[in-house]
Amino acid sequence: ALKDFGHSLSYFENGKSFLDVGSWEHQYKLSIDLHDAAADAACALGAVSDVQKYSLSVLSHATSLEDKLNAMLAIVKSLRKSLALQEAKQWGVKFLQELGEEPCRIAGDPQLNSDISSMIKLIADVADESILNLKQSNDKKLVGIMKLYHEYFYIFQMVEPGMLFSVSHRMVQLSFERGLSEISPIAFAQFGVTALCMGNACGGYRMGSLALKLARNLGVPGLVSSIIAIVQPCVAWVSEPFRNIADSHQLGHTLGKQCGDESSSNLNNSWLELTNFLTGQDLTTISSEMHSIMREHRKNHTWCTYCIAFTYYLSVALIEGPDFRDSVGASDIPNQ
């Protein structure tokens, strides 16, 4: 619960008050840990200014890139969650360059297209078992880079979708070249969507399936809800009936709630209702449920509100006709 994060933040602030004046020199590790923990708690609370206060203090005192990673991620994540997307993108660019990463490339770039095609072929030539047994990396810098790219993926969906191919390609490339990390399952799920968009539907579906298997192999069940929210609506239709996809979204909704991933849980719930509509359920019931979901998303400033609203109305218009008017009305839909 949010109040628990509030209590945690108070404890961390009290802990900081006991630090010596020269704590960054004499109690360096403790200072890093307390500031990082306070930034994480503030991020969960949506307190962006507090996140920046604690994280910028770490960035100004940390003596290694590895010690800066959590602060970098907290800044970008807090801005993304507050929908300050352009600012989040700017910080992300700065941090990834500091970590030695090249700028992302726009979709349609000839070299990017060539690199994506080569990666799709590489994956196609490697057996599932070999991918699932790729070496695992404990490199903190690699994990930090992957987590920043994961934030990038959410940001670019809203402000610069032309960069998504580049992000997903780089995440999978890092997984192959430097080893699997806890974020690699998400990388394969996202690259599966990229492969499908490049015309390789079967390859995209296979990567989505591999993503779920990797999450189990790597022991990161907390990612399953997020992976389902990517794979099922985007690539699963290649091979699975809509009823199976709806059941998967129900599972993703439940798993997200159990592991505290409220965003993925809500997203799966939205896709569940949309898929139920496509399987033939009564539109009146679906409409009421969708508007309830969108009200909740809007109240919580969820980043995907606009995508959900657009997809819902587009789906209804395609089946019922463009002149159809939703009986519930559009008062709950964002006006952007």
Order of alpha helices (4+ residues) and beta strands (2+ residues): alpha-alpha-alpha-alpha-alpha-alpha-alpha-alpha-alpha-alpha-alpha-alpha-alpha-alpha-alpha-alpha-alpha
